[in-house]
Amino acid sequence: MSRVFSFLNKYKWIIAAVCAVLLLAGIIILAKELWNPGREEVKAGVQYLKELESKDINSVEADVKAVKKQSQIDAIEAGELSLWAQFSDYVIFGDSRTVGFSYHEFLDSQRVIADGGYTIADIATYEDRIVALNPSYLFLCTGLNDVSIGYWNTPEEYVTAYEEVVQELMSKLPDTDIYINSIFPAQDPAFERSSKWLEIPDYNAALKEWCEEKGYHYIDNTQVYEEHRDLYESDGIHFRKDFYQYWAMNILAEVDE
């Protein structure tokens, strides 16, 4: 027995080295097995990483928002999340379409500043009220009247005026995140009242480009319109009660928390 211990003690470093080599070899074999390009899991992971590399940052952000929105919708439909309870410390400014948020008692009427005919030009009238509320989030939901009323003849003129409004709000509300909603299109027979509403897509394109250039929060309501245009009132302008939950979910999906 003493000879065995003597042998082990004499060659302990060699034995240790051999054990280390065997251990390293085992790790390498295991790593090769796990990182086998032929494995389906690895293929899927590599493909996903390649897809991410090929996407620009805007595309990735859009994917994240889509996942967030769908998760939110699933939770609300499953009764696990209260839609309207998600709105806190906010103000919504808008026109007759926006009135529905308070008219149907979804949201606090004190925080929904809206009426028929309002445009971005009316924001100045209610600026003091908005500033007094000092919301964390301000959602601007005008556009229908802005396009048809004749103050601004082109999308470019409108964006220029909108920039002045936003800059004024930002100077008075430095800690408020301002979100600019795209304009929901009108439908027949609304165009009998104003053919200018046919130009709403052009105004939305200008708004989106402007917001991206300035880094402003832009809420694109295109998908809401496309999926729920059947929830318009017969005038082709206003929305039925059920429409507002989808608009609200789209707003919430865009909020950076």
Backbone hydrogen bonds in HBPLUS format (Angstrom, degrees):
<---DONOR---> <-ACCEPTOR-->    atom                        ^
c    i                          cat <-CA-CA->   ^        H-A-AA   ^      H-
h    n   atom  resd res      DA  || num        DHA   H-A  angle D-A-AA Bond
n    s   type  num  typ     dist DA aas  dist angle  dist       angle   num
A0004-VAL N   A0001-MET O   3.05 MM   3  5.09 117.9  2.46  93.5 108.8     1
A0005-PHE N   A0001-MET O   3.05 MM   4  6.46 160.7  2.09 153.8 157.5     2
A0006-SER N   A0002-SER O   2.89 MM   4  6.04 149.8  1.98 139.7 148.8     3
A0007-PHE N   A0003-ARG O   2.82 MM   4  6.04 152.9  1.90 145.5 152.6     4
A0008-LEU N   A0004-VAL O   2.86 MM   4  6.16 164.3  1.88 154.6 158.7     5
A0009-ASN N   A0005-PHE O   2.85 MM   4  5.97 156.4  1.91 144.0 150.9     6
A0010-LYS N   A0006-SER O   2.94 MM   4  6.02 150.5  2.03 140.9 149.0     7
A0011-TYR N   A0007-PHE O   3.01 MM   4  6.22 155.7  2.07 151.1 156.8     8
A0015-ILE N   A0011-TYR O   2.90 MM   4  6.19 162.7  1.93 158.0 163.4     9
A0016-ALA N   A0012-LYS O   2.81 MM   4  5.97 157.4  1.86 144.9 151.7    10
A0017-ALA N   A0013-TRP O   2.91 MM   4  6.02 152.6  1.98 137.4 144.9    11
A0018-VAL N   A0014-ILE O   2.89 MM   4  6.18 157.2  1.94 149.5 155.5    12
A0019-CYS N   A0015-ILE O   2.87 MM   4  6.15 161.7  1.91 152.1 157.0    13
A0020-ALA N   A0016-ALA O   2.90 MM   4  6.12 154.0  1.96 145.8 153.3    14
A0021-VAL N   A0017-ALA O   2.91 MM   4  6.18 156.0  1.97 148.8 155.1    15
A0022-LEU N   A0018-VAL O   2.89 MM   4  6.19 160.1  1.93 151.6 157.0    16
A0023-LEU N   A0019-CYS O   2.83 MM   4  6.06 155.9  1.88 147.9 154.9    17
A0024-LEU N   A0020-ALA O   2.85 MM   4  6.05 161.5  1.88 150.2 155.3    18
A0025-ALA N   A0021-VAL O   2.85 MM   4  6.04 155.9  1.91 147.0 154.1    19
A0026-GLY N   A0022-LEU O   2.95 MM   4  6.19 150.2  2.04 141.9 149.9    20
A0027-ILE N   A0023-LEU O   2.95 MM   4  6.28 153.8  2.02 148.3 155.4    21
A0028-ILE N   A0024-LEU O   2.90 MM   4  6.16 161.2  1.94 152.3 157.2    22
A0029-ILE N   A0025-ALA O   2.95 MM   4  6.16 160.3  1.98 147.8 153.1    23
A0030-LEU N   A0026-GLY O   2.92 MM   4  6.12 159.5  1.97 147.2 152.9    24
A0031-ALA N   A0027-ILE O   2.77 MM   4  5.97 159.0  1.82 150.8 157.2    25
A0032-LYS N   A0028-ILE O   2.86 MM   4  6.06 158.9  1.90 148.9 154.6    26
A0033-GLU N   A0029-ILE O   2.98 MM   4  6.19 150.0  2.07 141.0 149.5    27
A0034-LEU N   A0030-LEU O   2.86 MM   4  6.16 157.1  1.91 150.8 156.8    28
A0035-TRP N   A0031-ALA O   2.71 MM   4  5.81 164.1  1.73 154.3 159.4    29
A0039-ARG N   A0036-ASN O   2.74 MM   3  5.41 159.3  1.79 125.7 132.1    30
A0043-LYS N   A0039-ARG O   2.94 MM   4  6.20 162.1  1.98 155.3 160.9    31
A0044-ALA N   A0040-GLU O   2.95 MM   4  6.13 162.1  1.98 149.3 153.5    32
A0045-GLY N   A0041-GLU O   3.03 MM   4  6.25 156.2  2.08 143.4 150.0    33
A0046-VAL N   A0042-VAL O   2.86 MM   4  6.05 168.3  1.87 158.9 161.3    34
A0047-GLN N   A0043-LYS O   2.91 MM   4  6.04 161.5  1.94 150.0 155.6    35
A0048-TYR N   A0044-ALA O   2.95 MM   4  6.13 153.9  2.02 144.7 151.7    36
A0049-LEU N   A0045-GLY O   3.01 MM   4  6.29 158.6  2.06 149.3 154.6    37
A0050-LYS N   A0046-VAL O   2.93 MM   4  6.19 155.6  1.99 148.9 156.0    38
A0051-GLU N   A0047-GLN O   2.93 MM   4  6.18 152.8  2.00 145.6 153.1    39
A0052-LEU N   A0048-TYR O   2.96 MM   4  6.27 151.2  2.05 146.5 154.3    40
A0053-GLU N   A0049-LEU O   2.98 MM   4  6.25 154.5  2.05 146.8 153.4    41
A0054-SER N   A0050-LYS O   3.09 MM   4  6.34 145.2  2.22 143.6 152.5    42
A0055-LYS N   A0052-LEU O   3.18 MM   3  5.25 148.5  2.29 100.2 109.5    43
A0059-SER N   A0056-ASP O   3.08 MM   3  5.40 123.3  2.42 104.2 117.9    44
A0060-VAL N   A0056-ASP O   3.14 MM   4  6.51 157.6  2.19 153.6 160.0    45
A0061-GLU N   A0057-ILE O   2.94 MM   4  6.14 161.5  1.97 149.8 154.9    46
A0062-ALA N   A0058-ASN O   2.95 MM   4  6.11 149.4  2.05 139.1 147.7    47
A0063-ASP N   A0059-SER O   3.01 MM   4  6.31 150.7  2.10 144.4 151.9    48
A0064-VAL N   A0060-VAL O   2.98 MM   4  6.30 156.7  2.03 150.4 156.7    49
A0065-LYS N   A0061-GLU O   2.93 MM   4  6.17 160.9  1.96 150.5 155.4    50
A0066-ALA N   A0062-ALA O   2.92 MM   4  6.12 150.7  2.01 143.3 151.6    51
A0067-VAL N   A0063-ASP O   3.00 MM   4  6.27 156.2  2.05 148.9 154.5    52
A0068-LYS N   A0064-VAL O   2.92 MM   4  6.15 161.6  1.95 150.5 156.0    53
A0069-LYS N   A0065-LYS O   2.79 MM   4  5.93 162.1  1.82 149.2 154.3    54
A0070-GLN N   A0066-ALA O   2.98 MM   4  6.14 163.7  2.01 146.3 150.5    55
A0071-SER N   A0067-VAL O   2.94 MM   4  6.10 158.5  1.99 148.8 154.9    56
A0072-GLN N   A0068-LYS O   2.96 MM   4  6.13 154.1  2.03 147.2 154.5    57
A0073-ILE N   A0069-LYS O   2.90 MM   4  6.17 159.5  1.94 151.4 157.1    58
A0074-ASP N   A0070-GLN O   2.90 MM   4  6.08 163.4  1.93 149.6 154.0    59
A0075-ALA N   A0071-SER O   2.99 MM   4  6.16 157.5  2.04 144.2 150.2    60
A0076-ILE N   A0072-GLN O   2.93 MM   4  6.15 157.6  1.98 150.9 156.9    61
A0077-GLU N   A0073-ILE O   2.89 MM   4  6.05 168.1  1.90 155.8 159.1    62
A0078-ALA N   A0074-ASP O   2.96 MM   4  6.02 137.6  2.14 138.4 149.8    63
A0080-GLU N   A0075-ALA O   2.80 MM   5  5.04 144.0  1.93 167.1 163.1    64
A0079-GLY N   A0076-ILE O   3.04 MM   3  5.13 157.2  2.09 103.7 110.5    65
A0086-GLN N   A0083-LEU O   3.10 MM   3  5.64 156.3  2.16 111.5 118.8    66
A0087-PHE N   A0084-TRP O   3.25 MM   3  5.69 159.4  2.30 108.5 114.1    67
A0136-SER N   A0089-ASP O   2.96 MM  47  5.57 140.7  2.11 129.4 138.7    68
A0137-TYR N   A0089-ASP O   3.25 MM  48  6.63 150.3  2.35 148.4 155.9    69
A0091-VAL N   A0137-TYR O   2.94 MM  46  6.46 132.6  2.17 151.5 165.1    70
A0139-PHE N   A0091-VAL O   2.87 MM  48  6.28 165.4  1.89 163.0 167.0    71
A0092-ILE N   A0111-ARG O   2.85 MM  19  6.27 164.3  1.87 165.8 171.1    72
A0113-ILE N   A0092-ILE O   2.76 MM  21  6.03 147.0  1.86 163.4 173.9    73
A0093-PHE N   A0139-PHE O   2.90 MM  46  6.26 165.5  1.92 165.1 169.2    74
A0141-CYS N   A0093-PHE O   2.71 MM  48  5.91 165.4  1.73 169.4 172.8    75
A0094-GLY N   A0113-ILE O   3.06 MM  19  6.53 152.7  2.13 142.3 146.0    76
A0098-THR N   A0095-ASP O   2.95 MM   3  5.29 121.2  2.30 105.3 119.7    77
A0099-VAL N   A0095-ASP O   3.17 MM   4  6.55 135.3  2.38 144.6 157.5    78
A0100-GLY N   A0097-ARG O   3.36 MM   3  6.02 152.8  2.44 111.1 116.6    79
A0101-PHE N   A0098-THR O   3.07 MM   3  5.95 158.3  2.12 126.4 130.1    80
A0102-SER N   A0099-VAL O   3.00 MM   3  5.73 135.5  2.20 120.8 130.2    81
A0103-TYR N   A0099-VAL O   2.82 MM   4  5.88 171.1  1.83 157.5 159.7    82
A0104-HIS N   A0100-GLY O   3.09 MM   4  5.69 166.1  2.11 135.5 138.3    83
A0106-PHE N   A0101-PHE O   3.01 MM   5  5.37 134.3  2.22 145.6 159.4    84
A0107-LEU N   A0101-PHE O   2.93 MM   6  5.63 152.4  2.01 143.7 145.1    85
A0105-GLU N   A0102-SER O   2.85 MM   3  4.68 153.0  1.92 103.2 110.4    86
A0111-ARG N   A0108-ASP O   2.94 MM   3  5.47 151.0  2.02 113.0 121.9    87
A0118-TYR N   A0115-ASP O   3.33 MM   3  5.94 167.8  2.35 134.6 134.9    88
A0122-ASP N   A0119-THR O   3.02 MM   3  5.54 156.6  2.08 113.1 119.8    89
A0123-ILE N   A0120-ILE O   3.25 MM   3  5.40 158.4  2.30 103.6 110.0    90
A0125-THR N   A0122-ASP O   3.11 MM   3  5.42 130.3  2.36 104.1 116.3    91
A0126-TYR N   A0123-ILE O   2.98 MM   3  5.34 133.0  2.21 106.8 119.2    92
A0127-GLU N   A0124-ALA O   3.31 MM   3  4.92 166.2  2.33  98.2 101.5    93
A0130-ILE N   A0126-TYR O   2.98 MM   4  6.27 159.2  2.03 155.1 161.2    94
A0131-VAL N   A0127-GLU O   2.81 MM   4  6.03 165.5  1.83 157.6 161.7    95
A0132-ALA N   A0128-ASP O   2.90 MM   4  6.04 152.7  1.97 143.6 151.1    96
A0133-LEU N   A0129-ARG O   3.16 MM   4  6.41 147.2  2.27 141.1 148.7    97
A0134-ASN N   A0130-ILE O   3.02 MM   4  6.30 134.6  2.24 139.8 153.1    98
A0134-ASN N   A0131-VAL O   3.02 MM   3  4.83 125.6  2.33  91.4 106.6    99
A0177-ASP N   A0136-SER O   2.85 MM  41  6.06 173.3  1.86 147.7 145.5   100
A0138-LEU N   A0177-ASP O   2.92 MM  39  6.20 162.1  1.95 155.4 156.5   101
A0179-TYR N   A0138-LEU O   2.77 MM  41  6.08 168.8  1.79 167.3 168.7   102
A0140-LEU N   A0179-TYR O   2.85 MM  39  6.13 173.2  1.86 177.6 179.9   103
A0181-ASN N   A0140-LEU O   2.99 MM  41  5.99 168.7  2.00 165.6 168.6   104
A0147-VAL N   A0143-GLY O   3.05 MM   4  6.09 150.6  2.14 147.1 150.1   105
A0149-ILE N   A0145-ASN O   2.76 MM   4  5.41 153.4  1.83 158.4 160.0   106
A0158-TYR N   A0154-THR O   3.13 MM   4  6.39 157.3  2.18 149.4 156.0   107
A0159-VAL N   A0155-PRO O   2.93 MM   4  6.15 161.4  1.96 151.0 155.2   108
A0160-THR N   A0156-GLU O   3.07 MM   4  6.26 155.9  2.13 144.7 151.1   109
A0161-ALA N   A0157-GLU O   3.10 MM   4  6.36 157.4  2.15 146.6 151.9   110
A0162-TYR N   A0158-TYR O   2.84 MM   4  6.07 156.1  1.90 151.1 158.9   111
A0163-GLU N   A0159-VAL O   2.91 MM   4  6.08 150.2  2.00 147.1 154.0   112
A0164-GLU N   A0160-THR O   3.40 MM   4  6.74 152.0  2.48 140.8 146.5   113
A0165-VAL N   A0161-ALA O   3.18 MM   4  6.54 154.9  2.24 146.8 153.5   114
A0166-VAL N   A0162-TYR O   2.90 MM   4  6.18 164.8  1.92 156.9 160.4   115
A0167-GLN N   A0163-GLU O   2.94 MM   4  6.08 162.8  1.97 149.8 154.8   116
A0168-GLU N   A0164-GLU O   3.07 MM   4  6.20 153.9  2.14 142.6 149.3   117
A0169-LEU N   A0165-VAL O   2.99 MM   4  6.28 159.8  2.03 150.5 155.9   118
A0170-MET N   A0166-VAL O   2.84 MM   4  6.04 159.6  1.88 153.3 159.1   119
A0171-SER N   A0167-GLN O   3.04 MM   4  6.21 144.7  2.17 140.5 149.3   120
A0172-LYS N   A0168-GLU O   3.20 MM   4  6.50 142.4  2.35 142.2 151.6   121
A0172-LYS N   A0169-LEU O   3.17 MM   3  5.21 125.8  2.48  94.9 108.5   122
A0173-LEU N   A0169-LEU O   2.71 MM   4  5.76 139.1  1.88 148.1 161.1   123
A0176-THR N   A0173-LEU O   3.15 MM   3  5.39 167.3  2.17 116.3 118.5   124
A0180-ILE N   A0217-HIS O   2.95 MM  37  6.13 172.8  1.95 146.8 148.9   125
A0219-ILE N   A0180-ILE O   2.88 MM  39  5.94 169.4  1.89 144.1 145.0   126
A0182-SER N   A0219-ILE O   2.82 MM  37  5.95 147.6  1.93 171.4 162.5   127
A0187-GLN N   A0236-GLY O   2.81 MM  49  4.39 151.9  1.89 135.2 140.1   128
A0190-ALA N   A0187-GLN O   2.71 MM   3  5.60 148.3  1.81 139.5 140.5   129
A0192-GLU N   A0189-PRO O   3.04 MM   3  5.79 164.1  2.06 122.4 127.5   130
A0193-ARG N   A0190-ALA O   2.86 MM   3  5.51 150.4  1.95 116.9 125.4   131
A0194-SER N   A0190-ALA O   3.30 MM   4  6.74 150.4  2.39 141.8 150.3   132
A0197-TRP N   A0194-SER O   3.39 MM   3  5.99 159.2  2.44 109.3 113.7   133
A0198-LEU N   A0195-SER O   3.07 MM   3  5.71 163.9  2.10 115.9 121.1   134
A0199-GLU N   A0196-LYS O   2.86 MM   3  5.58 162.5  1.89 120.4 126.4   135
A0200-ILE N   A0197-TRP O   3.28 MM   3  5.39 169.4  2.30 107.3 109.4   136
A0202-ASP N   A0199-GLU O   2.92 MM   3  5.37 126.8  2.21 113.1 126.8   137
A0203-TYR N   A0199-GLU O   3.18 MM   4  6.58 152.7  2.26 151.6 159.9   138
A0203-TYR N   A0200-ILE O   3.06 MM   3  5.04 115.8  2.49  97.3 113.1   139
A0204-ASN N   A0200-ILE O   2.90 MM   4  6.19 157.6  1.95 157.9 164.5   140
A0205-ALA N   A0201-PRO O   3.00 MM   4  6.19 152.8  2.07 142.3 149.2   141
A0206-ALA N   A0202-ASP O   3.12 MM   4  6.37 155.5  2.18 143.5 149.4   142
A0207-LEU N   A0203-TYR O   2.89 MM   4  6.13 155.8  1.95 148.7 155.8   143
A0208-LYS N   A0204-ASN O   2.88 MM   4  6.05 165.8  1.91 153.4 156.6   144
A0209-GLU N   A0205-ALA O   3.07 MM   4  6.21 166.1  2.09 146.0 150.0   145
A0210-TRP N   A0206-ALA O   2.97 MM   4  6.06 161.2  2.01 146.2 151.8   146
A0211-CYS N   A0207-LEU O   2.90 MM   4  6.11 165.2  1.92 153.7 157.5   147
A0212-GLU N   A0208-LYS O   2.96 MM   4  6.14 160.6  1.99 151.8 157.1   148
A0213-GLU N   A0209-GLU O   2.96 MM   4  6.11 154.7  2.02 146.0 153.3   149
A0214-LYS N   A0210-TRP O   2.94 MM   4  6.14 154.5  2.00 151.0 157.7   150
A0215-GLY N   A0211-CYS O   2.73 MM   4  5.58 126.3  2.02 140.1 153.5   151
A0216-TYR N   A0211-CYS O   2.86 MM   5  4.62 138.2  2.03 133.3 139.3   152
A0225-TYR N   A0221-ASN O   3.07 MM   4  6.35 162.8  2.10 157.7 161.9   153
A0226-GLU N   A0222-THR O   2.94 MM   4  6.21 165.2  1.96 155.0 159.3   154
A0227-GLU N   A0223-GLN O   2.95 MM   4  6.03 155.0  2.01 148.8 154.3   155
A0228-HIS N   A0224-VAL O   2.96 MM   4  5.88 139.7  2.13 143.9 153.8   156
A0231-LEU N   A0228-HIS O   2.94 MM   3  5.60 166.0  1.96 119.4 123.5   157
A0232-TYR N   A0229-ARG O   3.37 MM   3  5.71 148.8  2.47 113.6 112.2   158
A0240-ARG N   A0231-LEU O   2.84 MM   9  5.53 165.2  1.86 173.5 168.5   159
A0233-GLU N   A0238-HIS O   2.73 MM   5  5.36 169.6  1.74 140.4 141.1   160
A0236-GLY N   A0233-GLU O   3.06 MM   3  5.79 168.4  2.08 122.9 126.3   161
A0243-PHE N   A0240-ARG O   3.00 MM   3  5.57 148.3  2.11 114.6 124.1   162
A0244-TYR N   A0241-LYS O   3.30 MM   3  6.04 146.4  2.42 117.8 123.4   163
A0246-TYR N   A0243-PHE O   3.10 MM   3  5.72 131.6  2.35 114.0 125.0   164
A0247-TRP N   A0243-PHE O   3.29 MM   4  6.63 156.9  2.34 149.8 156.6   165
A0248-ALA N   A0244-TYR O   2.86 MM   4  5.94 164.0  1.89 148.1 153.0   166
A0249-MET N   A0245-GLN O   2.98 MM   4  6.11 154.7  2.05 138.9 145.4   167
A0250-ASN N   A0246-TYR O   3.10 MM   4  6.27 150.9  2.19 139.0 146.4   168
A0251-ILE N   A0247-TRP O   2.99 MM   4  6.31 150.3  2.08 148.6 157.1   169
A0252-LEU N   A0248-ALA O   2.96 MM   4  6.23 167.4  1.97 156.0 158.3   170
A0253-ALA N   A0249-MET O   2.99 MM   4  6.12 149.2  2.09 141.7 149.9   171
A0254-GLU N   A0251-ILE O   3.07 MM   3  5.48 146.1  2.19 107.7 117.3   172
A0255-VAL N   A0252-LEU O   3.14 MM   3  5.25 146.8  2.25 101.8 111.4   173
